[in-house]
Every structure is written in C-alpha cells, then in structure tokens.
Amino acid sequence: MSRTGNAVRSPVLRVSGAGRTEHGERALSAARGTADSVTVLRTGPTGISEYDPLVLATDAGRTAFFPAPEPSRVRDLVAAMEEGELPTDGAEAVVEHDAEAATLPVPTDGPLAVGNRRVLGPCGWVDPLDPTAYQFYSLDRDAGAIADAGLVGRGRGDAAADDQVAESWRRARETDGDPVVVVNANDADDRQRADRTLLAGSPMSVLDGVAAVAEYIGTTDAVIHLAETDTELQAHLQEAIDAAADELPVVPGVVTGPDEYRAGEPTAALEAIEGADRIEPRLQPPTPAEYGLYGRPTVIHTPRTFAQIRLALSDSEGTDRDAESTTRLLTVTGDVTAPATIEAGSDAHLSAVRNAVELEGSFKMACVGGVFGGLTRTLDVTPTAAGLTAAGLGTEGVVELLNDERCAVATAGERARFASEANSGRCVPGREGTVQLTELLRAVYRGSFDRGKIRELGRVMTQSSNCRLGADAPRPVLTAIDEFESSFEAHADGRCPSGTCSDKL
C-alpha cells in the first residue's frame, strides 16, 4: 500500500526558501528562537522568488501569507500564534483550506495564483526532507500503467525531450545489459530554474518517479547528476535521499559534472559522469536507452519529467492521459524584478505568465525556450510541446520577458556568439556553423544584411547538427528576423531603432 503523508498539526509557521538568502535565515532563526508551542518548519522554495522568504502562519485550516518579513515581524507572528491567534494584519493573503492539506493552499490572486500547482504543490508547504509528508505512489502503482499515456520528456537535458518517454523505457527494458536510471539536473543556464525548484522544494516527488521507472525497466541502480559547483543542492539532495532510503526500493547516488552548458546535453552528461576528459555529445544512434552509461541501457530524464511521472502515478486514471493533458513548468525571467517558476496547463496561454512577475519597463518581446529559444512579440500560444514548436519557439521551459530597451539584433547576436563559444566542437555544423552565423550578424553592423544566406545556414545547421546546441542555435536569429526584419535593415544602414547598441558582437 502507498504511504499517506502525515499532516503537520496546527499551529505551524512555515518559512519557505529560507536557505537562499541571509534574510531568510534570519527569519527562520527568529521563528525558532521564539516558538514554544508553535511548530516551525523550513520548507523549500515556492518558485516565486519575489516572495522569498515567504512566511506562512497556519492554524485550523487557515493560512496567512507574509512575503519577506523582517525578523522582528516574524517574532510577532509567532507570539500571536502562541497566544492562540492567527495573525492576519498585514498579510498578503489569507486562505481557508482543508486542515489536512498536503499541498500549498493558493490565494485567489497574486503570483502564486498564476497557473496551477499540481507538480509544484508540495513546494513551500512541506518539509522537503521529511518522507512522511509525502505519499509515495511508486510503492503500489505500476509505471507500465502510464507507459502508453503519451507523457513526453521535458527539458534539453532529457534524452526523450518532446518525445514519448515510453519508447525509451521499453528500449532500455528490452536491450541486453543491466539498465540504469539517470536524473540529469546539471544545467548551467540560470534562466531555467524549474529543476532546481523541484529538487529543493519537493525532492521526494522526483525520487518517487525515479523508483517507478527503475522498477519498470528492472533495475535498482540510479544516479542524480548535478553541477559540481552546486554544493548546497548536493548536500540537500543527499539528505533527502538518506531520509527516503527506508521508504523507496531505489536509492540513487549523487554524482557531479562540470558546470558547463554543454554538459547538460543528455549524452554529454553521460560522458561527464563517466569522467571523460572531453565533454561532448555522442553520435546517435545508438540512443542512451540502447548504449548509455558505461555502455548500459540508460533512461535519462530531467527532474521535471520524473515529477510528471509521479503525478501520473497519483492519478488513478493515468492510462487516459495524453501528451498534452499534463502540465509544464515554466521559469519566467528576463527584465523582471524577480524570476518565478510557475506551472501551466495545456489549455493555458503563455501570456498568463506575465501575471507572475513584475516587468521592468514596457514589454517589447519574449524569448521562449532558453538561451536558444525563439523571439516573439506575442505570447498567445499554448505551453505544449506541439504549440511551442508550431510557433517556432523552444520547449526548454523558459520565458524571458524583454523590455523596450532591448535590441532584437543584439539579443540574437549575443546568443549566436554564445553558441560559437559553448559548442563542443564535435560536428561541423555546430563548430563552424555557429562561427559563420556570428560573422553574418557582425556583417549587419558593417552594412551587409544577407537574409538569404543567414536563413540557408540556419536550415543546414538545424537539419545536420549532431546535438541540440548546433540545431537550436539559429532559432533566436531566424525568429528575430521574422519578427524584427526592419530592425536588421536599420542596423545595416547604421542605425539601432532601440538606440541601445552599437557593434555588440
């Protein structure tokens, strides 16, 4: 039977995202130093950075929200709760909910009300290191029940990105050899924060998904790949793994790799785990499911994908799911006061993400899909893999909101230059194509805008590159031309319409 999480008894004061800032640690210390009969919990981040640290005062099915309070205010909150009162004066919101709620109760407005919180539900509400706060569905649910449900991989670090995960599971299960499961959480692009939010705020959900897949493919061997520089997350995750060791049949190990963009690609991550001197993507086929870590059949997903697997397991009607009936985690960043990670359903529109953040200046454009996402003037598109791809945008799960001080030509050029520096050099389209793309954009500043040559180069790179970096690198440039062709023409005439750049390359 699956375990039902133990509810924390009221009154309880939660401090969310405390470990991220000195302010948060002071708030937590103030609460713990004052509390006697009030339970004080350190919870993980909610995903809304603007609110860190978020203090939640809960009693008898009511919760008051206090974003970023000073330590003196926290002490006052605890004192009121010690006297049997739920403090509400000055609260950002007060929410009534089930007294046994296992997920964060959501206010009716504000950043936390944007989208839904099916996967993010435990984040900010439960102790991420307490396995008794979770219900583990892998203990009594067969992952085979969702193998035909159409769930797709999420994120560039997933070997099944935008493809159905079931195919890689079956291939790993049927290929000779001892299979292994890899959680690829090494992403040097700070734009994407969803995986880190999950591992910090709800690691048990990821571990539950790992256990389900491992059981399905017939292994007890799993590893989690993190950046070697992220020592805080390494320690946090190891604590979570140790705490869940007696609850789950699979206990992953933690391994680290270089904090480089190229190391986040799935097969490059396998090279990093194996300790290769040169970190580069492998030629495919064979796929990781056929020849992966140390030559073993390997299933490699991001934490976002494993959390979605756990969500599918929690639904008794999981076999009725399809690829677009699940949610997608999106990090909203760019020219905003503070980034936010939200969860959007397949029937939503990206335009809703603007309600989760405060934009600095007037909106000009967005880059959707990470560093090599697509530039667009409109966010009237669904956040599904199919919807994003049809719109020429990326599916990495990042929406950068850029204000009117940004230059589309410079933005595209900076990303082309990054591609020329960050690629592994293994294939000609990635190694030479990114350099040629950068040179063609430099030529715009020198008076030559050859749109035909740029488009043809982009087509060749997209169709012939060995890895996603080379294939996706042209996207910011091509979509910038589609949306802002007149700006390219103006630059070729020696004028930046935004008045913000000269030769940025």
FISE-721100 format. One line per field, with one value per residue (C-alpha): residue in three letters; x, y, z. Coordinates in nm, 2 decimals. Layout:
residues N
residuo = ALA,...
c1 = X,...
c2 = Y,...
c3 = Z,...
end
This chain:
residues 505
residuo = MET,SER,ARG,THR,GLY,ASN,ALA,VAL,ARG,SER,PRO,VAL,LEU,ARG,VAL,SER,GLY,ALA,GLY,ARG,THR,GLU,HIS,GLY,GLU,ARG,ALA,LEU,SER,ALA,ALA,ARG,GLY,THR,ALA,ASP,SER,VAL,THR,VAL,LEU,ARG,THR,GLY,PRO,THR,GLY,ILE,SER,GLU,TYR,ASP,PRO,LEU,VAL,LEU,ALA,THR,ASP,ALA,GLY,ARG,THR,ALA,PHE,PHE,PRO,ALA,PRO,GLU,PRO,SER,ARG,VAL,ARG,ASP,LEU,VAL,ALA,ALA,MET,GLU,GLU,GLY,GLU,LEU,PRO,THR,ASP,GLY,ALA,GLU,ALA,VAL,VAL,GLU,HIS,ASP,ALA,GLU,ALA,ALA,THR,LEU,PRO,VAL,PRO,THR,ASP,GLY,PRO,LEU,ALA,VAL,GLY,ASN,ARG,ARG,VAL,LEU,GLY,PRO,CYS,GLY,TRP,VAL,ASP,PRO,LEU,ASP,PRO,THR,ALA,TYR,GLN,PHE,TYR,SER,LEU,ASP,ARG,ASP,ALA,GLY,ALA,ILE,ALA,ASP,ALA,GLY,LEU,VAL,GLY,ARG,GLY,ARG,GLY,ASP,ALA,ALA,ALA,ASP,ASP,GLN,VAL,ALA,GLU,SER,TRP,ARG,ARG,ALA,ARG,GLU,THR,ASP,GLY,ASP,PRO,VAL,VAL,VAL,VAL,ASN,ALA,ASN,ASP,ALA,ASP,ASP,ARG,GLN,ARG,ALA,ASP,ARG,THR,LEU,LEU,ALA,GLY,SER,PRO,MET,SER,VAL,LEU,ASP,GLY,VAL,ALA,ALA,VAL,ALA,GLU,TYR,ILE,GLY,THR,THR,ASP,ALA,VAL,ILE,HIS,LEU,ALA,GLU,THR,ASP,THR,GLU,LEU,GLN,ALA,HIS,LEU,GLN,GLU,ALA,ILE,ASP,ALA,ALA,ALA,ASP,GLU,LEU,PRO,VAL,VAL,PRO,GLY,VAL,VAL,THR,GLY,PRO,ASP,GLU,TYR,ARG,ALA,GLY,GLU,PRO,THR,ALA,ALA,LEU,GLU,ALA,ILE,GLU,GLY,ALA,ASP,ARG,ILE,GLU,PRO,ARG,LEU,GLN,PRO,PRO,THR,PRO,ALA,GLU,TYR,GLY,LEU,TYR,GLY,ARG,PRO,THR,VAL,ILE,HIS,THR,PRO,ARG,THR,PHE,ALA,GLN,ILE,ARG,LEU,ALA,LEU,SER,ASP,SER,GLU,GLY,THR,ASP,ARG,ASP,ALA,GLU,SER,THR,THR,ARG,LEU,LEU,THR,VAL,THR,GLY,ASP,VAL,THR,ALA,PRO,ALA,THR,ILE,GLU,ALA,GLY,SER,ASP,ALA,HIS,LEU,SER,ALA,VAL,ARG,ASN,ALA,VAL,GLU,LEU,GLU,GLY,SER,PHE,LYS,MET,ALA,CYS,VAL,GLY,GLY,VAL,PHE,GLY,GLY,LEU,THR,ARG,THR,LEU,ASP,VAL,THR,PRO,THR,ALA,ALA,GLY,LEU,THR,ALA,ALA,GLY,LEU,GLY,THR,GLU,GLY,VAL,VAL,GLU,LEU,LEU,ASN,ASP,GLU,ARG,CYS,ALA,VAL,ALA,THR,ALA,GLY,GLU,ARG,ALA,ARG,PHE,ALA,SER,GLU,ALA,ASN,SER,GLY,ARG,CYS,VAL,PRO,GLY,ARG,GLU,GLY,THR,VAL,GLN,LEU,THR,GLU,LEU,LEU,ARG,ALA,VAL,TYR,ARG,GLY,SER,PHE,ASP,ARG,GLY,LYS,ILE,ARG,GLU,LEU,GLY,ARG,VAL,MET,THR,GLN,SER,SER,ASN,CYS,ARG,LEU,GLY,ALA,ASP,ALA,PRO,ARG,PRO,VAL,LEU,THR,ALA,ILE,ASP,GLU,PHE,GLU,SER,SER,PHE,GLU,ALA,HIS,ALA,ASP,GLY,ARG,CYS,PRO,SER,GLY,THR,CYS,SER,ASP,LYS,LEU
c1 = 0.00,0.11,0.20,-0.03,0.16,0.14,-0.02,0.16,-0.05,-0.15,-0.05,0.25,0.47,0.65,0.95,0.98,1.30,1.50,1.83,1.85,1.93,2.06,1.72,1.56,1.80,1.74,1.36,1.39,1.62,1.38,1.09,1.27,1.41,1.06,0.84,0.73,0.40,0.42,0.57,0.83,0.91,1.18,1.02,1.15,1.10,0.76,0.91,0.81,1.15,0.98,0.83,1.15,1.15,0.77,0.64,0.31,0.12,-0.13,-0.40,-0.72,-0.74,-0.65,-0.31,-0.19,0.09,0.37,0.63,0.98,0.90,1.17,1.28,1.10,0.78,0.83,0.87,0.55,0.37,0.50,0.39,0.04,0.02,0.15,-0.15,-0.39,-0.45,-0.38,-0.22,-0.37,-0.29,-0.06,-0.09,-0.06,-0.34,-0.54,-0.66,-0.91,-0.83,-0.86,-0.69,-0.51,-0.39,-0.07,-0.01,0.03,-0.31,-0.33,-0.45,-0.71,-0.47,-0.10,0.19,0.10,-0.24,-0.09,-0.14,-0.18,0.03,-0.01,0.36,0.47,0.21,0.44,0.69,0.68,0.44,0.60,0.94,1.13,1.35,1.06,0.94,0.64,0.50,0.46,0.26,0.48,0.29,0.57,0.52,0.19,0.15,0.29,0.47,0.36,0.01,0.13,0.37,0.11,-0.02,0.18,0.39,0.67,1.02,1.08,1.39,1.70,1.87,1.61,1.70,1.33,1.28,0.94,0.92,0.71,0.91,0.76,0.97,1.30,1.16,1.07,1.40,1.60,1.39,1.44,1.81,2.06,2.25,2.20,1.99,2.03,1.83,1.99,1.84,2.00,1.99,2.31,2.21,2.45,2.18,2.05,1.74,1.59,1.51,1.23,1.45,1.63,1.30,1.17,1.49,1.49,1.12,0.99,1.28,1.06,0.84,1.14,1.27,0.92,0.92,1.28,1.17,0.87,1.08,1.36,1.11,0.95,1.28,1.41,1.69,1.77,2.06,2.00,2.21,2.14,2.37,2.44,2.68,3.00,2.98,2.63,2.74,2.44,2.20,2.42,2.41,2.03,1.96,2.18,1.98,1.66,1.79,1.91,1.58,1.39,1.62,1.39,1.08,1.17,1.31,1.56,1.82,2.00,2.36,2.47,2.73,2.87,2.98,3.14,2.93,2.92,2.63,2.75,2.75,2.37,2.31,2.20,2.48,2.74,2.61,2.68,3.03,3.08,2.95,3.20,3.48,3.57,3.84,3.64,3.27,3.08,2.75,2.77,2.68,2.34,2.22,2.26,2.04,2.12,1.84,2.05,2.40,2.42,2.61,2.92,2.75,2.44,2.08,2.00,1.69,1.78,1.53,1.52,1.37,1.07,1.00,1.03,0.79,0.54,0.57,0.49,0.19,0.07,0.11,-0.10,-0.39,-0.59,-0.70,-0.34,-0.40,-0.63,-0.36,-0.22,0.09,-0.08,-0.30,-0.02,0.13,0.45,0.68,0.80,1.06,0.96,1.27,1.44,1.37,1.18,1.22,1.24,1.21,0.93,0.87,0.51,0.31,0.08,-0.18,-0.21,-0.51,-0.34,-0.16,0.19,0.06,-0.06,0.30,0.32,0.10,0.36,0.63,0.68,0.82,1.08,0.98,0.74,0.71,0.88,0.94,0.99,1.25,1.07,1.28,1.60,1.92,1.84,1.47,1.26,1.20,0.83,0.62,0.32,0.27,-0.07,0.05,-0.02,0.27,0.26,0.54,0.33,0.21,0.55,0.71,0.44,0.51,0.88,0.97,1.17,1.03,1.30,1.05,1.19,1.00,1.22,1.03,1.24,1.16,1.17,1.53,1.64,1.76,1.64,1.96,2.19,1.98,2.01,2.38,2.47,2.31,2.48,2.82,2.74,2.67,3.01,3.18,2.98,2.95,3.15,3.32,3.24,3.03,3.10,2.75,2.79,3.16,3.18,2.82,2.79,3.10,2.97,2.63,2.81,3.01,2.70,2.54,2.86,2.83,2.49,2.67,2.91,2.63,2.56,2.23,2.23,1.90,1.91,2.25,2.15,1.83,2.01,2.29,2.02,1.84,2.16,2.26,1.91,1.89,2.25,2.39,2.48,2.34,2.06,2.30,2.40,2.05,1.88,2.15,1.99,1.65,1.70,1.84,1.58,1.28,1.44,1.45,1.09,0.97,1.21,1.34,1.31,1.55,1.81,1.77,1.81,2.13,2.27,2.20,2.40,2.10,1.97,1.60,1.62,1.91,2.08,2.36,2.65,2.85,2.75,2.95
c2 = 0.00,0.36,0.57,0.86,1.17,1.27,1.61,1.87,1.97,2.33,2.58,2.58,2.85,2.77,2.96,2.90,2.94,3.03,2.89,3.12,3.44,3.58,3.75,3.40,3.25,3.54,3.49,3.12,3.18,3.44,3.19,2.90,3.12,3.24,2.94,2.71,2.55,2.65,2.41,2.58,2.42,2.51,2.44,2.45,2.74,2.81,2.91,3.28,3.44,3.78,3.62,3.46,3.41,3.35,3.30,3.11,3.11,2.82,2.73,2.53,2.53,2.90,3.03,3.38,3.47,3.71,3.77,3.86,3.98,4.12,3.90,4.13,4.08,3.70,3.71,3.90,3.64,3.35,3.54,3.59,3.22,3.12,3.31,3.11,3.38,3.35,3.68,3.83,4.21,4.30,3.96,3.94,3.69,3.47,3.14,2.89,2.52,2.16,2.13,1.82,1.99,1.83,2.10,2.47,2.65,2.90,3.26,3.39,3.65,3.74,3.54,3.22,3.22,3.20,2.86,2.56,2.37,2.00,1.93,2.23,2.16,2.04,2.32,2.58,2.38,2.06,1.98,1.86,1.63,1.45,1.15,1.11,1.43,1.26,0.98,0.75,0.61,0.40,0.16,0.03,0.16,0.01,0.26,0.04,0.18,0.52,0.38,0.43,0.75,0.98,1.15,1.34,1.43,1.79,2.00,1.99,1.76,1.49,1.21,1.20,1.57,1.64,1.26,1.00,0.86,0.51,0.43,0.49,0.28,-0.01,0.00,0.01,-0.27,-0.49,-0.42,-0.67,-0.55,-0.41,-0.09,0.23,0.54,0.89,1.21,1.49,1.80,1.97,2.28,2.57,2.80,3.01,3.10,2.76,2.72,2.46,2.16,2.32,2.44,2.08,1.93,2.19,2.20,1.86,1.61,1.32,1.36,1.32,1.02,0.86,0.90,0.75,0.45,0.39,0.40,0.19,-0.08,-0.08,-0.13,-0.38,-0.21,-0.07,0.14,0.51,0.83,1.20,1.43,1.78,2.06,2.02,2.38,2.34,2.21,2.34,2.14,1.83,1.83,1.90,1.62,1.37,1.44,1.38,1.05,0.93,1.02,0.82,0.52,0.31,0.42,0.35,0.05,0.25,0.48,0.70,0.81,1.17,1.24,1.57,1.71,2.03,2.35,2.40,2.45,2.16,1.92,1.95,1.77,1.41,1.21,1.47,1.43,1.06,1.14,1.37,1.10,0.85,1.10,1.17,1.43,1.59,1.65,1.63,1.48,1.13,1.04,0.87,0.60,0.41,0.60,0.61,0.35,0.11,0.22,0.47,0.50,0.27,0.10,0.00,0.06,0.40,0.60,0.97,1.23,1.57,1.62,1.78,1.46,1.24,1.47,1.44,1.06,1.08,1.30,1.05,0.77,0.96,0.97,0.65,0.74,0.77,0.54,0.81,1.07,1.20,1.40,1.74,1.67,1.72,2.05,2.22,2.41,2.75,2.98,3.34,3.57,3.84,4.21,4.14,4.24,3.87,3.54,3.30,2.93,2.85,2.56,2.59,2.36,2.26,2.48,2.80,3.07,3.19,3.54,3.44,3.42,3.80,3.80,3.60,3.87,4.25,4.36,4.65,4.88,4.82,4.48,4.45,4.08,3.75,3.48,3.15,2.83,2.92,3.07,2.93,3.00,3.19,3.56,3.66,3.98,3.77,3.51,3.40,3.03,2.72,2.59,2.24,2.09,2.09,2.45,2.59,2.41,2.52,2.88,2.84,2.87,2.65,2.40,2.42,2.58,2.94,3.26,3.57,3.89,4.16,4.53,4.81,4.89,4.56,4.54,4.23,4.23,4.25,3.99,3.74,3.82,3.76,3.41,3.33,3.42,3.21,2.92,2.97,2.96,2.69,2.42,2.10,2.12,1.77,1.83,2.08,2.25,2.31,2.40,2.60,2.69,2.89,3.09,3.16,3.27,3.51,3.65,3.71,3.90,4.11,4.19,4.35,4.61,4.67,4.74,4.39,4.21,3.89,3.74,3.46,3.34,3.35,3.15,2.89,2.85,2.81,2.55,2.34,2.37,2.27,1.96,1.83,1.91,1.62,1.78,2.02,2.31,2.33,2.26,2.52,2.79,2.95,2.98,3.32,3.47,3.33,3.43,3.77,3.83,3.71,3.95,4.24,4.24,4.61,4.64,4.44,4.66,4.97,4.83,4.77,5.14,5.23,5.29,5.10,5.17,5.10,5.34,5.09,4.93,4.97,4.66,4.41,4.12
c3 = 0.00,-0.06,0.23,0.31,0.42,0.79,0.83,1.04,1.34,1.38,1.47,1.24,1.10,0.77,0.63,0.26,0.07,0.38,0.26,-0.04,0.14,0.47,0.51,0.50,0.75,0.99,0.96,1.03,1.33,1.47,1.44,1.60,1.88,1.98,1.93,2.21,2.13,1.76,1.51,1.29,0.95,0.70,0.36,0.01,-0.23,-0.38,-0.71,-0.66,-0.59,-0.52,-0.20,-0.06,0.22,0.24,0.60,0.62,0.95,0.97,1.22,1.19,0.82,0.76,0.64,0.63,0.38,0.47,0.20,0.31,0.66,0.89,1.18,1.43,1.24,1.24,1.62,1.65,1.43,1.65,1.97,1.84,1.75,2.09,2.23,2.02,1.74,1.37,1.28,0.97,0.99,0.70,0.54,0.16,0.16,0.40,0.26,0.40,0.32,0.43,0.77,0.64,0.32,0.18,-0.08,-0.07,-0.05,-0.33,-0.29,-0.54,-0.68,-0.69,-0.84,-0.66,-0.82,-1.17,-1.34,-1.11,-0.86,-0.93,-0.95,-0.75,-0.48,-0.20,-0.28,0.00,0.21,0.33,0.48,0.17,0.38,0.56,0.37,0.60,0.45,0.11,-0.04,-0.24,-0.54,-0.68,-0.39,-0.53,-0.88,-1.19,-1.42,-1.70,-1.64,-1.78,-2.04,-2.31,-2.17,-2.41,-2.15,-2.31,-2.18,-2.06,-2.10,-2.31,-2.05,-2.12,-2.37,-2.46,-2.48,-2.65,-2.73,-2.56,-2.27,-2.31,-2.61,-2.42,-2.13,-2.35,-2.53,-2.21,-2.07,-2.38,-2.45,-2.32,-2.02,-1.67,-1.71,-1.51,-1.45,-1.46,-1.33,-1.53,-1.32,-1.44,-1.62,-1.63,-1.78,-1.49,-1.69,-1.62,-1.25,-1.26,-1.19,-0.90,-0.76,-0.76,-0.61,-0.34,-0.27,-0.35,-0.39,-0.28,-0.58,-0.81,-0.61,-0.64,-1.02,-1.03,-0.83,-1.06,-1.38,-1.22,-1.12,-1.47,-1.65,-1.40,-1.21,-0.86,-1.00,-1.03,-1.01,-1.00,-1.20,-1.05,-1.12,-0.92,-0.81,-0.66,-0.32,-0.14,-0.36,-0.34,0.04,0.04,-0.20,-0.02,0.30,0.11,-0.03,0.31,0.46,0.20,0.19,0.40,0.21,-0.15,-0.33,-0.52,-0.36,-0.62,-0.58,-0.63,-0.90,-1.02,-1.35,-1.48,-1.46,-1.83,-2.07,-2.30,-2.00,-1.97,-2.30,-2.22,-2.38,-2.28,-1.92,-1.95,-2.07,-1.77,-1.52,-1.68,-1.61,-1.98,-2.04,-2.32,-2.26,-2.58,-2.71,-2.85,-3.20,-3.23,-3.29,-3.06,-2.82,-2.44,-2.40,-2.61,-2.51,-2.23,-1.91,-1.93,-2.22,-2.02,-2.13,-1.98,-1.92,-1.87,-1.78,-1.61,-1.26,-1.43,-1.62,-1.31,-1.12,-1.40,-1.39,-1.02,-1.09,-1.35,-1.09,-0.84,-1.09,-1.09,-1.44,-1.56,-1.86,-2.00,-2.01,-2.33,-2.41,-2.37,-2.07,-1.82,-1.70,-1.79,-1.56,-1.68,-1.54,-1.61,-1.62,-1.82,-1.74,-1.43,-1.07,-0.96,-1.16,-1.10,-1.17,-1.24,-1.37,-1.67,-1.80,-2.17,-2.22,-2.09,-2.29,-2.22,-2.19,-1.84,-1.72,-1.71,-1.40,-1.21,-1.23,-1.24,-1.57,-1.55,-1.84,-2.13,-2.29,-2.63,-2.69,-2.53,-2.58,-2.53,-2.48,-2.30,-2.44,-2.79,-2.77,-3.02,-3.02,-3.04,-3.00,-2.87,-2.61,-2.75,-2.77,-2.56,-2.35,-2.50,-2.70,-3.01,-2.96,-2.89,-3.18,-3.42,-3.32,-3.39,-3.02,-2.78,-2.53,-2.26,-2.02,-2.00,-2.09,-2.09,-2.09,-2.25,-2.23,-2.49,-2.42,-2.57,-2.93,-3.12,-3.34,-3.04,-2.85,-3.14,-3.19,-2.83,-2.84,-3.16,-3.01,-2.70,-2.93,-3.10,-2.76,-2.58,-2.85,-2.81,-3.15,-3.24,-3.55,-3.84,-3.82,-3.45,-3.46,-3.79,-3.84,-3.51,-3.60,-3.95,-3.80,-3.57,-3.85,-4.06,-3.78,-3.73,-4.10,-4.03,-3.82,-4.10,-4.35,-4.50,-4.42,-4.62,-4.50,-4.76,-4.65,-4.29,-4.35,-4.55,-4.29,-4.02,-4.23,-4.27,-3.90,-3.79,-4.01,-3.98,-3.64,-3.41,-3.10,-3.00,-2.94,-3.31,-3.43,-3.20,-3.22,-3.53,-3.37,-3.20,-3.51,-3.75,-3.53,-3.47,-3.85,-3.88,-3.61,-3.65,-4.00,-4.03,-3.73,-3.91,-4.21,-3.99,-3.84,-4.19,-4.25,-3.94,-3.70,-3.40,-3.36,-2.99,-2.95,-2.72,-2.91,-3.14,-3.25,-2.98,-3.14
end
